[in-house]
């Protein structure tokens, strides 16, 4: 039986036989027998100020007896913590008292919302659906800084979600306390006469590196939401439907042109609770001016650079579309059926005609509007529908022969749709289906569909995820159809475990219209074994050891990769951390390196990485990330080192300086394919020996004036130079031998630099309403005409501040007419590129540049 047939069969077993498999599961471990009682408020709700002096707290029962998870598992907490919960028709109210015998040593930095930082904190976790898989967490630190997020798939979290709730804290001689007000419309649960919710509370004491849980999950036991205790006593409430409207206005000033427009754009965000457990989110003419630019990168490979989504509307509450991923070095995850960076990407569907030059073109496609409809029913069926419409975009081009300038359409009016439905089964298993569709003017529609199953058993220690997906894409002249089958088995429990993975993509499989994958025509298998020391031992507080192996083929049985890796991670007793890994890649072949030409051999190599960091509790901490590669036969390699210096001179100021430097020696870097006789077939596959050097200097400064008034600054200076020597061509297919080539007309050397940065002042003057003042700039210089370029690192950084570019000062005001989510923290958005893949690209738009990705040292379970 083929690998693909095996994967499809496993998917069918999970989907068709899941109920029988679930019946055969061993019983769940006894649910932690802990219950917390909530009482109805009488007569008035507490004032949310962090001080537990309201009358209601004198009448509400306390939950206490927290247990250490770290550093001494199972022992009583070193400091007492109590939690009280009360409610009324509108919201849930929570009071937490964190006693501390040394209150002057409480760690309480002032940071922006949703920023993880070393701090004391108390986090309330709720499972209002009581499905043992999903929920929300709400965290407050002693300075009143908030973190919130969604819990999904039992053990995963997503902090991009921002709910509208209140949290305050105060300190006194006994320690500190926190108060919460969480409106019901934030939690989105189904109506019942009486409710039982999952609940857990954890407290982190920074100076002791102590974690105390109300319900403690032992180390080595897989699970979080599934092991919550019970919150009882809530009855007689009717969650209200909420209509939240957030109009915004955008002003803009350009330093270069001197233009000012105090109302350059306007739009509208909307959130509507169609029912207590169903919600609609929509946006018209969204603005993402407060997010960071994508960082510049050097990309010489054949694969697309993957950029994380940071735009608030797209990142919020998209966990339903997430796919379980293997954690095996040398293995890529299954294709991502929904990659929201495709929406609003740089226009590129219809390229400019030959013999023409693009004079001006948009950096991004205008998003006219988008909407999300999602919810979960009482029968534990989750669903989500996402739809977006993007505008037609044009470039100004100039005909080379006539000099005529005219508009050329790059992107048509387009509609993008994704739908997902998922049914929970048993305690923590599920089956689901996904469909995506892209339709527009003058191009063939693209469709992708998939069915999947996620089966867990034995207290969630074991799991099997399978998916079978199919696609139809291409053009009318060249339609394509294909499939992908995935099977992923894992054991994550106890001191010993591992994973096994199989993924097969047929040559015609294509999801990149609305999803993400690096290539089709690919079969990959891999495995991972781990062993952990989960309690302090002679050398460390805890340690892990990992062994990974992988093999890749294409459908012609060409072996593309084969390798083995060992890595180890250790948290030392002084709270320093280090991880090191080494991999051996064996001889294989590459069917893409010649960009459509013949298969060529790839020599064997070693590659390695490390990760070292000091105690993050200190005001000054250091991180070091060395990595590199050595190719057999003295045929090149590379090394890279990144250093991170983090400083906290005051509790409300965080500064990070993160320089990185890479030196690379490529024995055979692709340059071009040459067709001598214009017969449509390439005759020469041209390579060169490339020496390149890259410097990336990234700086961040965050200042918090209060929990609702913050300033974030980001600056990246990027300098790169590449010098090609000994231009040559592939001597023959299926070899790694070359002969000199003298027919290259252009100098492929490159020398480039860029400077990107922004500054965001954000003031949330009331829940759901925020004012942004943003300064952004983008500068770049292309010095490719230089012969034998050299990297002038520090001079290049200095010169980048004087290069031509743009300085823009947008002003954005977002006013909510009802409770609303606050915008997410600054992220990334598409930014224009400055080169072609394989010829020294040092920056790129979201989708559209290429990168060969290897997963370095992520097996640290």
TIVEXDO-46053 format. One record per residue (C-alpha): x, y, z. Coordinates in steps of 0.02 Angstrom, whole numbers, plus 50000, padded with zeros to 5 digits. Example, Ala and Ser with C-alpha at 12.3 -4.5 7.8 and 13.67 -1.06 7.14 Angstrom:
TIVEXDO-46053
506154977550390506844994750357
end
This chain:
TIVEXDO-46053
500005000050000500705017249954501065030650083499675041450011498395027350019498905023850199498625042050247496915042350163496435026250250496915033150419495855048550387494375037550341494585027250500494535042550610493065050450520491985035150494492465025050646492775038650775491255034450883491815016250898493615021350931493045033251065492055019551151493635009151153494645022751239495235019351414494245029451542494845046951578495805049451739494685054651881494245072851860495075083751992493755084252129493825102952157492315114252151492225133152165490565141352212489935157552135488585167652224487395180652157487765198652204486645206652333486405221152336487745229652225489245224252119490995228552180491935243752120493345237452007494855245752086495905230952144495455233552328494395219652402493475230552526491725229652448490315221952546490055208052421491795200852456491345198752639489925186852590490735176952449491555159952487493415158452458494375145352361496155142652419497395128352450498445131352294499765118352251501495121052177501845115252001503565123452008504815122452085504245108452203502815099152121501395094152233501925104252385500805117852460501085135252390502385145452485501215160452490499335159852519498125164052378496235165552387494955167652247493125173052258491835173452118490165182352114488975187251974487465197451922486425198951763487825207551669489495200051716490585188651819491605197051957493205189252025494265194352173495995186952199497055189852354498915186152335499715186452506501595189452512502705190052667503965200852572502855213452482504325224652437505015210552327503465208752218503925210052033502715222351952503315229951787502185241751691501975235151513500775236451368499295224851354499635206851299501515208351324502255193351411503605199151530504375192651689503125197951823502055191851965500305188351900498685179251932497745171251788495935165651787495515152151659493705148451612492875135051506491085141951487490595128851356491225115451476491865105551327493575102051407494445109051251494135127751237494055142851348494775159851393496105166251510496195183251596497825188351680498225203451790499895208551863500165219352020500275235151912498585231751832499295226351662498185214151567498445198751460496995188951388496765175651257495845160451193496185142451245495945129051111496375110951076496535108651265498355114251278498535128551152498275147251178498065162551067498395179751143497865189050984496075189051048495625204551148494045204551251493245219751333493395216851519494085226251667495515221451780496325231851917497625228252050498265235952211499685232652332499785233952520500805227452667500025210052650500425207652465499305212252320497545209352256496615209852091494805212552038494005207151875492395211351787492075199551639490445203351545489505188051483489525193851302491415191551305491245173051348489955168051214489115153051297487465144251264485945147751375485515135651516484465136751673485995132651777487815132151726489335121851767490925129251694492715123451696493855134551800495655135351854496725149051928498615150151928499795162052017501585165851966502825172452095504245179151991505685180652114505435162452168505015156151992503545147952079501945142851993500455138852103498865131052029497155128852106497045112552006498795106651971499195096251815500725085651856502245086651746502205073651610500305073551602499625080751440498145092251465497585109051531495755113551496495265095251513495845095251694494985111051755493955110751913492115115651916491305132551941489535130252005488125141152071487805152151918485965151651874484575162751810485625173351692485225177551511486765182851412486325198551315486585200951130487895214451104488025226450958489705235050955490095248150821491825255850804491985269650675493745275950648494535290850563496305292050495497335307650470498995307550380500525318750360502015315850244503665324150290504355322450113502915330350018502295341450158500525335150129499315334850274497595327250273496675327050438495365315050366496265304750234495255289050266493835282250371493105265250405492045254850519492265239250626490755229950694490435215750814488695208850840488145194850955486805186350850486495174850998487375171551161488545159251076488605166450898489535181950841489785192150684491345202750657491465214250507492575228150441492405240950302493965248950230495075242550372496645252050419498215243450484499335258650496499815254650676500665238050634502515235650603503265233750431503875216450383505725214550422506965214550279507705197450239509015190150122508175176850017509145167149887508075151449884506625145349781505295145749917504145159349978504515168950136503205165750268502705181050367501645180050522499945188350520499855203150641498405213450574497135214350715495555209850618496355194350541497245187250692495815188550814494855172450851495545162350705496015147150809494635136850728495665136550568497255130750655497995113650615498955102550737500785102650687502185090150714503705095850809505055086250716506675094050657506835092150467504945090750442503795104150374502015105750438500515101050331499935114550212499025129150290497325129650204497005147450263498425160150261497625177050289499135186550221498465182250047497075194950079497765212250047499395205749973500455215449850499525215149682500315202449565498995191649481499205199649308501045203849277501595218649175501775215348988503475211148916504495225948853503715237548981504305245549142503285247849299503355266149351502225265249502501185251849584500245249249749501115240749894499545231549947497825227149879496415237349954495245227350065493505234150034492705223950172492795207750268491715198050389491825183350509490355173150574490775160450708490065151250857489825135050950488185126350979487555117151133487895100751041489755105351035489805109750850490995123950810490905133450647491695148550565491455157650400492645171050339492355181550184493335196250111493195207049956494735215749884494775229549754495465230049579497215237549577498215245349436500025250049402500705264049295501815256349161502865263349018503065254548850504915252948809504705255148620503465269848616503745277948786501875278048811501255277448989499635268949034498725260049176498875241149184497785230349295498785219949417497385213149525495525210849486494045212649602494155196749706493135187549836493975175649961492965163550067493405150450197492205139750298492565127550437491455115850541492075104750684491145092350793491835087750964491805069251005492075061351174493165070751297494455078651182494255071851006493475079750853493115078350668492995092950548492925099550371493625115050286493225123350119494065138350038493615147349876494395161949781493375169749640493635185449538493605193849371494545186049225495365171449314494895153449352494135150549525495185140849649494445128649775495175118449917494235106350029494775095050169494115083150302495075079250461495015069750624495925072450788495805057650906496515057751083496515044151215497285038751381497115055351471497605064451311499325056651318499115048951144498425056950988498155053950804497805068150683497375064450501496815075350357496395072650175496275088250067495975091249882496195106449771495685113349602496645128349538497685134249391497125143149233495905138549095497395133448988498275124249128497025117849259497715107949404496975095849529497815087149673497725080449850498665080350013498585066550143499265068650319499415056950467500245062250629500365050850782501065057050947501305052951130501615067851245501525061251421502785055051548504655055651538504735046651369503745049551210503815054851030502975057150862502825049150691502305058950537501805055650357501315068850230501035066950043500605080749918500245076049739501065086049597499445095349559499015100549738498905119449757498275129849904499245146049883497765156149819497125157449999498285145750096500135142550114501295128450064503075128650003502935115049870501905100849798502505084149725503175079249895503145064650017503935066850187504065055150335504895057950501504995052950682505485060350848505905052451015506145062251175506665058851353506475071451493507125073651668505645082651743506305086051918507885094851978509445084251964511305086951990511605098451841509925106651804508155110251861507505100351713508175093651549507615086051385508455075351253507785073351075508175062150928507405066150758507475058250586506695062850418506625057550236505845066950088505455061049911504495067349762503245056749666504615051049546505465043049698506885055749693507595056849868507585075349912508175074950093508715062650224509435066550393509555063950579509645076250723510045076150908509735090751024509615093951209508885107951313509235111851495508585124351622509985126651747509785129051933510215147651917508795149351789509965150851641509435140851488510375132651347509965121551200511145114051071510805103050921511745095250778511055087450619511775076750482511015078350308511505064350190511795065450003510185068249908509505077149755508575093449721507215094749589506915113549610508625121549624508785123549434507095132549429506245121149305507815112549242508505095149279508725086949447510425090249526511355081849668511585089849838513105085249944513015079450124513215092150263513165095450449512135109550523512025115250702511215127950815511235133950994510185144551109510875152151269509995164451385510285171451558509055173451701507575183251631507115189651804508605201351804508555219451746509855214951616509775198551520510705191551372510285179151236511425170951108510895160850955512335153550852511985142550701512875136550546513165123650411514695114450344514575105850175515605090250139517075091750021517505109550069516055115549962515425130150063514425133250218513835147350328513795153550504512635165550592512585173050764511215183350844511385192251010509975199651112510245212251250508675215951352508685229451484507375235551605508105251351684506425255651760504855245151790503955254051646505375254051517505995239251414507405240751289508045227251171509515227751054509635212450940511055212550812511375197550700512745193850575512855180250443514285175250329513835163150191514875153950062513825145449928514785133849813513355133849686512085147849702510835148449559510905164249452509925161549291509325149549156509855153848978508935149248818510235151548678509135148548526507455155148590506595138348565505765139148736506965126548814508365131948931510095126948872511175132949018510845132349205511995145549273512705145849450514065155349540515125153849696514355166949809515135175349960513805185350053513755194750218512205200950307511985212550457510305214950541510185227550682508475227750764508045239150910506465240151014505985252351152504345250751247503775263551373502175261551474501515277351554500015267751622499165251151579498155260551445499445273051379500975265451295502325269651170503145256251061504645259650948505385247750820506875251050705507745238550590509315242750493509775229350367511375228650261511855214850140513195212050007513495197449890514975194349775514875180649642516485172349584516815158349459515215158749356514815141249296513435129949232512815112849283513855100249186512495087049171510875081949256510925072349420512655078549463513495091749570514815095449439515025111649344515945118949195516435137249170515135148449086515555165149005513895169848927513135179549073512795197349020512295205049187513325206949344512395196849478513305204849625512205214249747512405227049885510875233849972510275241550132508625246550208507955255450360506215251950426505415258150582503875264550668503315272350829501575269450899500785279451040499205270551094497935277351217496435266851264495435281051339493975269551377493665250851350493475247851164494025265451111495815269851068496825283750990498395279650891499765291750843500965282950725502595288050643503325276350511504755277150391505505266150256507175269650173508215259050054509685259749935510095248049791511955247749751511965232649636513055241549507514545239949623515895227749568516525215649702515435223149838516005222750018514935223350173515245239850260514285235050416514325250150530514515262650389513035254450303511955256050458512425274450473512125277750288510415269350292509755283950394510175295750250509465285250107507935290750011506285285050083504655290550158504125297250328502275296350366501315301850519499575293850523498355298250662496985285750697495515287250814494405272250847492835275550949491695261651009489835264351035489795248951145491015236551222492355232251096493975222751079495515233551087496685233150937498055220350948499845224950979500855231550831501245218050705501805216150527501035221450362501585219250182503045229950123503815231649951505325221549900507005226649831507585212249723507185195749639507275178649719508975171049684509735187749638509915195249809508195199349876508375208350041506565212850074504885206750018503025208550025502005196550131501685182750005502795183149853504615180849905505455164149925506335155250065506885137550101506345134550280507135122850405506455120950579507855123350704507805115450875505975116750917505855100151008505945106251186504465097351263
end
